[in-house]
Amino acid sequence: MAKTLAASGKQVVLSTLALVQASSELGELKRYVDNGEFLIEASDLGVVNLCAERKLPFVAGHALNCYNAVTLRLLRKQGMVRWCMPVELSATAG
């Protein structure tokens, strides 16, 4: 499905687990990160680390709970190209 969407001009982003609990899940995350074709939505800081180690861009998913500019700058330095606000933040917050 991802390849079909990409072929039609859509940007495909593969979303990852928000809570990694088993070594088998870590292996799955590494496969996602190493896919070589699609952008990754990091929903766990472990995925951020995997992407940063490989110098790959990533989307910061809402499960990362990023609430301030300092954290956004840190994630940006690690390769973040987009941020999904945590669901509890409103568009008019601040």
C-alpha positions as CSV (number, residue, x, y, z in Angstrom):
1,M,0.0,0.0,0.0
2,A,2.8,2.4,0.9
3,K,4.5,2.0,-2.5
4,T,1.2,2.5,-4.3
5,L,0.6,5.7,-2.4
6,A,4.1,7.0,-3.0
7,A,3.7,6.2,-6.7
8,S,0.6,8.4,-6.8
9,G,2.6,11.3,-5.4
10,K,1.8,11.0,-1.7
11,Q,4.4,11.3,1.0
12,V,4.2,8.1,3.0
13,V,5.2,8.2,6.7
14,L,5.5,4.9,8.6
15,S,4.4,5.3,12.2
16,T,6.1,3.3,14.9
17,L,5.1,1.9,18.3
18,A,4.7,4.3,21.1
19,L,6.0,1.9,23.8
20,V,8.6,-0.7,22.9
21,Q,8.4,-3.6,25.4
22,A,10.1,-6.6,23.8
23,S,13.3,-7.3,21.9
24,S,11.2,-8.5,18.9
25,E,9.6,-5.1,18.8
26,L,13.0,-3.5,18.7
27,G,13.9,-5.6,15.7
28,E,10.7,-4.5,14.0
29,L,11.6,-0.9,14.6
30,K,15.0,-1.3,13.1
31,R,13.4,-2.8,10.0
32,Y,11.1,0.2,9.7
33,V,14.0,2.7,10.2
34,D,16.2,0.8,7.7
35,N,13.4,0.6,5.1
36,G,15.4,3.0,2.8
37,E,12.3,4.5,1.1
38,F,9.8,6.0,3.5
39,L,9.9,8.6,6.3
40,I,9.5,7.4,9.9
41,E,7.2,8.8,12.5
42,A,9.1,8.3,15.8
43,S,6.6,7.6,18.6
44,D,9.4,6.6,21.0
45,L,12.7,8.2,21.9
46,G,14.4,4.9,21.0
47,V,13.3,5.4,17.4
48,V,14.6,9.0,17.5
49,N,17.9,7.6,18.5
50,L,17.9,4.9,15.7
51,C,17.1,7.6,13.2
52,A,19.7,10.0,14.6
53,E,22.4,7.3,14.5
54,R,21.7,6.8,10.8
55,K,21.4,10.5,10.1
56,L,17.8,9.9,8.8
57,P,15.0,12.5,8.9
58,F,12.0,11.7,11.0
59,V,8.6,13.0,12.1
60,A,8.2,13.5,15.9
61,G,5.0,11.7,16.7
62,H,2.4,13.0,19.2
63,A,3.4,10.2,21.7
64,L,6.8,11.9,22.3
65,N,5.0,14.5,24.4
66,C,7.1,17.4,23.3
67,Y,5.9,20.6,25.0
68,N,8.6,23.2,24.7
69,A,10.9,24.9,22.2
70,V,14.1,23.6,23.8
71,T,13.0,20.0,23.2
72,L,11.9,20.9,19.7
73,R,15.3,22.4,18.9
74,L,17.0,19.2,20.3
75,L,14.8,17.0,18.2
76,R,15.5,19.2,15.1
77,K,19.3,18.8,15.7
78,Q,18.7,15.0,15.7
79,G,16.9,15.1,12.3
80,M,13.3,16.0,13.0
81,V,11.6,17.4,9.9
82,R,8.0,17.6,11.3
83,W,6.3,17.7,14.7
84,C,2.9,16.3,15.6
85,M,1.6,18.1,18.6
86,P,0.5,16.1,21.6
87,V,-3.3,15.6,21.4
88,E,-3.9,17.4,24.7
89,L,-2.5,20.7,23.3
90,S,-5.1,22.9,21.6
91,A,-4.4,25.0,18.6
92,T,-4.9,28.1,20.7
93,A,-2.7,27.1,23.7
94,G,-0.2,29.6,24.9
